[in-house]
Amino acid sequence: MDGIGKLSPVEIRRLWADEAKDFTPWLAENTGLLAEALGMDLRHEQTEAAVGRYSADLVFREEGKGRYVVVENMFAPTDHDHLGKLITYAAGLEACYAVLLAPDFRDEHRSALNWLNHISTDDFGFFGVVLEAWRIGDSLPAPRLRVDVQPDEWSRSVRTERNASLTKNEQAYRRFWGEFLPAFKANHSGWTRAAKPSKDSWMSFPSARSNLCRYSAAFSRPDGRHRLRAEAYIDTGDAETTKKAFDDLWGLKQQIEQAVGEELQWDSLDNRRASRISLYFPDDIQIADEDRWPEAQAWLVQAMGEMRAAFDPVIKEL
């Protein structure tokens, strides 16, 4: 049929001559490609991170959770040396996820990563990611990261629940967020790459404009009441500058609340480093109220969007 092109593979060294000098810095600047492949919201933390006498190629942090993701790159079929380095770096940096990235995976190394996933506890995992490049006709070559090995979250969740490592509430939270995430992504395309529902009472999502703020959906108990909230969580990493940012936002309170369409709860959290600005679900609710989940999830999808639309433009100026 006319008008349909054919995909052709491109040798990756035609895009990057050297893994360490060219590809590793490029991936650090194009974090979104890896984040999309892994189903996480990632922020680049460090390149060539020191681990004893050695150095890890790349270290990322999972947005909102603070968990480290360590990456070992190579431009050849996988080998024992790089797999061993990956495990060493993950241990030295106390990473929760370890990624081996290569153009080709040997069967024995694929099996090793699968075995590591099988024996790992929840919230720890190993990925094998294939680096490819493709073009259509004479088009520019396009890189692609294809996940070949990943944690088997379904079988793992079954195993951990059978071993009673997840409480009844944790199982309920995982189901709640598992139902919430697809609707959230459908209504707010591109906001998050998160693929795994949380087992905690909250999930956190990045701001598109600034690291000063992230947005969270959370079950909470302010003043002893069971509530559900959408919040802007302000944290610069330093208590003094965070309070300054909170005060600046407070000065724009009327403008922000007008954009949201409702009054917000402003909590400076003076005994903590961070501050919080929240919009609450109208009625009391807790995770055990499963018959109300559809209503709560629909409210959260809308409320989170309203909070981001109100805060992101202001935060960009701060």
N, C-alpha and C positions, 0 to 999 in steps of 0.2 A: 504493500500500500504506500502511495506517495505521501510525503510529509512526515514520515516516522523515521527517526534516527536510530542508530545502533550504538549501544554502550561499548566502549573499548577501555580496557585497563591501561593505566599509565604507571610506569616505574616510579616509585616514590622518590628516588634520588633525582628525578627530573624536576621535582618540586622543591626538594631540600637536599642540598649536596651533602650535608653532614648532620647526623642526628643530634649531637651535642650543641654544635654552634648554630645550627639553622632551625631544626624542627622543635627542639625543646623550648627555645624562646618564643617561637611562633605559637605553640600550644598554650604557653603561659598567657599570651595576649589574646588567644581565641578560646577562652575557657568555655564559652557556650557550646562549642562542638562536643567537648567531653561531657559537659553537664547534661546535654540532651541525650547522649548515648547511655549514660549511667542512670538517668532519671533522678537527678539530684540538683539542687541549687548550690552551685559552688562558687567560691571566691579564691583566686590565686593568692597564696600566702608567701611562697618562697621557691626560688630556683636554686638547684645545687645546695640543698639543705644539708648541713653537716650532721653526720651520724658517726661518732667516733672518728676513725681514720678515713672514713668514706663519706660520700655525699649522695643523697637521693636526688634524682633528676628534678622532680616537681612535687610540691606539697600544696594541697588545696584544703580549704575549710568548708564544711557543709554549712550553708547559711542558716542561722537561727538555732543551730544545734551545737555548733562549736566543735564538731567531730572532724578529725583530720583524715584526709584521703591522700595516700602517697602513691606516686606513679613512677614506674621504671620503664623507660623507653628503649627500644632497640630496632635496628634496621636490618635484621637478619632473622631467620627462623629461631624460635625460642631455644634456650639452652639452660643447663643446670646452673651456670654461673649467674645469669640474670634472675632466675627464679630464686636462688639463694639470697641474692642481694635484696630482692623485693621483700622477702620475709624478714631479713635483718633490719632493713629500714623501717618496716612497719612496726617491729618490736621496739626499736630504738626511739621512734617518734611517738609510740603509743597510738598509732593510727587505728581507726575503726574499720577502714576499708583500704585494700591494697590492689593496685591495678598494674598488670603487666601488659604493655602495649607493644605489639610486634606485627610485621606483615604476614607471618605464618606461624601457626601453633603446631608443634609436634604432639602426637597423641599422648606420649608419656607426661608431658607438661600440662596438657589439658586435663588429664586424669588426676594429676597432682592437685591442681587448683580445685577441681570438683571434690576431691577428698578433703581438702582443707575446709571447703564450705560445709561439707557434711559434718565435720567434727566441731565447727565453730558454733558459738552460742549466738543468740539473737543480737542484732545490731553490730555484728562483726562479719566481714565477708571479703571474698577475693573475686576479682574480675579479670578475665582475659579478653582484651580488646584488639581486634584486627585493624591495622591501619591500611587503608586502600586509597587509590585515586582513580578516577574515571573521567572520561570525556565522551561527548557525542559529536561524531564527525570531527570537525576542526575547532570545536569549542575549547574554551579554557579548561584545563584539568581541574577537577573538583575533589577535594579530600573527603573521605568518609570513614567514620569510626564505627565498626560493626562489633557488637558484643558477642563473643563466642562462648564465654563462661561467665556465669553470674550466680550469686547466692540464690538458692531455690527457696524463695520466701514462703511459698505455699506449703511445701513439705516440712520446712523448718517450723512454721507456725503450728502445724499439726503436731509435730514431735514435741515442741516445747509446751504446748498446751496439755498434751498427754502426760508430760513429766511435771505438770503443775508449776512451771516456771512463770506462767502468766496468771495473774489473778483474774477473778471474774470480771472486775472492772476493766482491767487491761484488755481483755478479750472484747469487751463491749466497746471500748474506745477504738480499737482497731477496726471493728465493724462499722462504727459511726463514721470515722474518717475515710474508710474505704468506700462508703456510699457518697460522702461529701466531695471527695477529690474529683471524680469525673464531672460532676455538675459545676464545680468551681472552675475547672479548666475550660469547660465548654463555654462558660459565660465570661471568662477573663483570659482569653487566649494569650499565651506568651508570658503570663505572669510568673508561673512556676514550672519547673521541670520535675518536681517531686513525683515519684511513682509509688513509693511505699507508704501506706497509711501508718500513722503513729499509734503506738500502744499507750501513749501518755494522754493526759487530759487536754493537751494543747497541740496545735500545729502552727509553725511559723513560716512566713513567706517574705521574700526580700522586697525592698523598695527598688523601683526602677531608676530612681534618681540619686540615691545617696546611701552610704553605709551608716549614716547617722541614725537611721530609723529602719525598723522592720515591722511587719504587720502580723498579728497573731489572732487566731481563733481559739478560745479557751473556755472550758468549764471551770468555774471558780466558786469560792465561798466568801465573798465580801460581807462583813458584818454577820457571818454565820448563815447567810442565805445561799441557796444553791442557784447560781446564775450562769448564764452563757454570755460571753462578750466577744466583740470584735475590737481590737485595740491597735493603736500605734505605740510601739515600744521604742523609747528613745534611749540610746546607749552609744556614747562616743568612745567608750573604753576608759573614760576618765570622769570621776564624779563631778568635778568642778565645771568642766566644759559641758557635761550633760545637763546640769542644772541651768547653765546659761542658755543652752538651746531650749530647754523647757520654758524658761522665762520669756524668751523671744516668741515662742509659740503662744504662750499665754497672752502676750500683747496683741496677738492676732485672733484671739478667741472668738470674737463676734463674727469675723470673716469666715473662719473655719467652720463654726457651727451652722452658719447660714448655708455654706456649701453642702454640709452633711444633711441639713434639714431637721436636726434635732439637737437638744442639749447633750453635751458630753460630760463624762466624769473625768476630772483632771486630778491626777495623783502624782505629786512630785517625788514621793517615796524617799523622803529625806534620809532615812536610815539605810538606803541602798544606793548603789552607783547609778542605776537606771531610773527612768521616769515612765509613767504610763498614762495614756489618754484613751478612754474607753467608751464604747457604745454598747448598751446592754439590751439583751432580749427582753421584751416587755414583761414576761411572767417568769416566776421561779421555775427552774427546770434542772434536772440532773440526768446523768447518763442512764440511770435505770428506767427513765420514762421513755421506753423504746417506741411506744405508740405515737410520741410527739416528735420523733426524729425527722420525718419529712418536713414538718413545719419549721423546725429549728434549722435544718440544713438549708432550706430555701431562704430563710431570713439571713443566715450567715453569708450566703453567696452574695446577696444584695448589700448587706451591711459592710462587708469587707471592700466591695467595690466603691461604695460611697466614702469610706474612710480614706482609701488610697487616692481617689479623685480630689478629695479636699486637702490632704496633707502633702502629696508629692510635689505639687507646684510650689508650695510654701517652703518645704524643706530644701528644694533645689536652691532657693535663694539663700538659705542659711548656710 
